[in-house]
Amino acid sequence: ASASYPARLAPHPPDLIKWVRREGGFVHEAVQIAQDSSFGLGLVASEEIPKGSELIVLPEHLPLRFGSIESDGGDGVDSVLDDLARLVPEELWAMKLGLKLLQERAKTGSFWWPYISSLPETFNIPIFFPGEDIKNLQYAPLLYQVNKRCRFLLDFEKEVKRALENLKPNDHPFGGQSVDASSLGWAMSAVSSRAFRLYGKKLRGGNYNDIPMMLPLIDMCNHSFNPNAAIVQDQDNRNMKMLVKVLFYCCFFNVIPEFSIGIAVEDLLIEIRLSIQVVAETEIKENDGLALNYGCLNNDLFLLDYGFVIPSNPYDCIELKYDGALLDAASMAAGVSSPNFSAPSPWQKEILCQLRLDGEAPLLKVCLGGSELVEGRLLAALRVVLADDIETVQKQDLNKLKSISAEAPLGIANELAAFRTVIALCVIALGHFPTKIMEDESLLSKGVSDSTELAIQFRIQKKWTIIDVMRNLTRRVKLLASKETATAQG
Ligand SMILES: C[S@@+](CC[C@H](N)C(=O)[O-])C[C@H]1O[C@@H](n2cnc3c(N)ncnc32)[C@H](O)[C@@H]1O
């Protein structure tokens, strides 16, 4: 229960909806904060809301972002935070915004206190799992990511302590409070599980830079792949009107020559603000939760960043290393007499280099499952290495060889060997899990801790993903085999 309904930082946080309205934002009168099934708190419709309705509009000053620190940098406090932020690798961007969150959490009378006080006190994500449950995940790529994050937090704790050591009290970014791996982990998890990457300012080239932001109230929406709400960033009408007026003035009175009008307009465009709103994508029924799509992510990312796993997630996949010996073993198990994945011929090697599965700086990580079923690079490699006729291969476009919807581009026998090799790879991958799904389910039925439950659910879903790939390919093999028989008989 503690994972589903974690306590908030303040026992009785202020009313977030009232705060957003008081700060000039808009919240639809039927939107309320409530317990949302087993996903913790959520936003729920107290009456039917028509499709297209505005649900929430946040004024520009409510999102919490790191940006202000970067632009203000220079005074004692922010330059310390800036220097620390520079030590955070890009892939752990959540820690950078987490520093700002920690700073505001420590500040007496922070503007964002009504929001921060309503954040969960703890997060049930793998960096906080006991060691036994990290092992319980039974999946090396995720173990690697968890260990990397834990190691980063421990190293970063030392960097933070060093940076804060001899600071004058006024320069201390966290109001004199000590910061350790655990508080850094809290902040990183609060951000990774609640922040959205949205458009920031418009860049001169016309693109927008994307900025991670924490969006008070909006981040109470839970996730669904079939959402009934969406975040929309619209150019603020007020600014748009101002732009139009200025343009009219310039042209009508011919105040500035044309080339400088261009510059003036461009500069104004850069200042256009993007208001952040949530709109109803579908009609929302009374008592339905408002759901956003957090992204088409696999379960590794959902678990690492958000602390949940989606059953039958269509984007879930398993990672394998492209390895000649492993593929030879799989291929032989699939009935190929003498596969040459360990020693491809020079023309095959050349194509493998194009696929970045050989040569300098190869990318050996390949995936099974998800929307592609078999990652295109792996499928092309299988088709090419299992082909013995250079001419047939050279006639084909590499993109076609990567596509599973291209029907047997190198012939039915080649396709059957490729699919059967992947099925054998799946059998090997399943065999690497120390437990079977039935054993996992029996453990769950006995009642386990929240973190053990999540770890077991994660590995069950990984096994189902492998089984689904096998089922799908077996269907394709049967179809192809019947075509092969029909051709032979014909
Ligand atoms: C952006 S917050 C949403 C508000 C959150 N439920 C709360 O109580 O504050 C994201 C968190 O909500 C929970 N959550 C959201 N969608 C979920 C889902 N589809 N399944 C399970 N948990 C979900 C997870 O704990 C996740 O880390």
Ligand as a Chemical Component Dictionary entry (heavy atoms), coordinates in Angstrom:
data_LIG
# 
_chem_comp.id                   LIG 
_chem_comp.type                 NON-POLYMER 
_chem_comp.pdbx_formal_charge   0 
_chem_comp.three_letter_code    LIG 
# 
loop_
_chem_comp_atom.comp_id 
_chem_comp_atom.atom_id 
_chem_comp_atom.alt_atom_id 
_chem_comp_atom.type_symbol 
_chem_comp_atom.charge 
_chem_comp_atom.model_Cartn_x 
_chem_comp_atom.model_Cartn_y 
_chem_comp_atom.model_Cartn_z 
_chem_comp_atom.pdbx_ordinal 
LIG C1  C1  C 0  3.289  12.262 -12.902 1  
LIG S1  S1  S 1  2.969  11.297 -11.491 2  
LIG C2  C2  C 0  1.215  11.157 -11.505 3  
LIG C3  C3  C 0  0.620  11.466 -10.138 4  
LIG C4  C4  C 0  0.864  10.414 -9.112  5  
LIG N1  N1  N 0  -0.066 9.303  -9.266  6  
LIG C5  C5  C 0  0.803  10.951 -7.703  7  
LIG O1  O1  O 0  0.248  10.261 -6.840  8  
LIG O2  O2  O -1 1.334  12.023 -7.435  9  
LIG C6  C6  C 0  3.554  9.748  -12.049 10 
LIG C7  C7  C 0  3.422  8.623  -11.054 11 
LIG O3  O3  O 0  2.073  8.150  -10.983 12 
LIG C8  C8  C 0  2.012  6.724  -10.957 13 
LIG N2  N2  N 0  1.430  6.276  -12.243 14 
LIG C9  C9  C 0  1.048  7.059  -13.263 15 
LIG N3  N3  N 0  0.518  6.339  -14.269 16 
LIG C10 C10 C 0  0.564  5.052  -13.881 17 
LIG C11 C11 C 0  0.185  3.818  -14.502 18 
LIG N4  N4  N 0  -0.359 3.786  -15.715 19 
LIG N5  N5  N 0  0.397  2.663  -13.810 20 
LIG C12 C12 C 0  0.947  2.698  -12.578 21 
LIG N6  N6  N 0  1.336  3.837  -11.943 22 
LIG C13 C13 C 0  1.147  5.000  -12.579 23 
LIG C14 C14 C 0  3.467  6.276  -10.831 24 
LIG O4  O4  O 0  3.751  6.174  -9.465  25 
LIG C15 C15 C 0  4.247  7.421  -11.449 26 
LIG O5  O5  O 0  5.566  7.548  -10.964 27 
# 
loop_
_chem_comp_bond.comp_id 
_chem_comp_bond.atom_id_1 
_chem_comp_bond.atom_id_2 
_chem_comp_bond.value_order 
_chem_comp_bond.pdbx_ordinal 
LIG C1  S1  SING 1  
LIG S1  C2  SING 2  
LIG S1  C6  SING 3  
LIG C2  C3  SING 4  
LIG C3  C4  SING 5  
LIG C4  N1  SING 6  
LIG C4  C5  SING 7  
LIG C5  O1  DOUB 8  
LIG C5  O2  SING 9  
LIG C6  C7  SING 10 
LIG C7  O3  SING 11 
LIG C7  C15 SING 12 
LIG O3  C8  SING 13 
LIG C8  N2  SING 14 
LIG C8  C14 SING 15 
LIG N2  C9  SING 16 
LIG N2  C13 SING 17 
LIG C9  N3  DOUB 18 
LIG N3  C10 SING 19 
LIG C10 C11 SING 20 
LIG C10 C13 DOUB 21 
LIG C11 N4  SING 22 
LIG C11 N5  DOUB 23 
LIG N5  C12 SING 24 
LIG C12 N6  DOUB 25 
LIG N6  C13 SING 26 
LIG C14 O4  SING 27 
LIG C14 C15 SING 28 
LIG C15 O5  SING 29 
# 
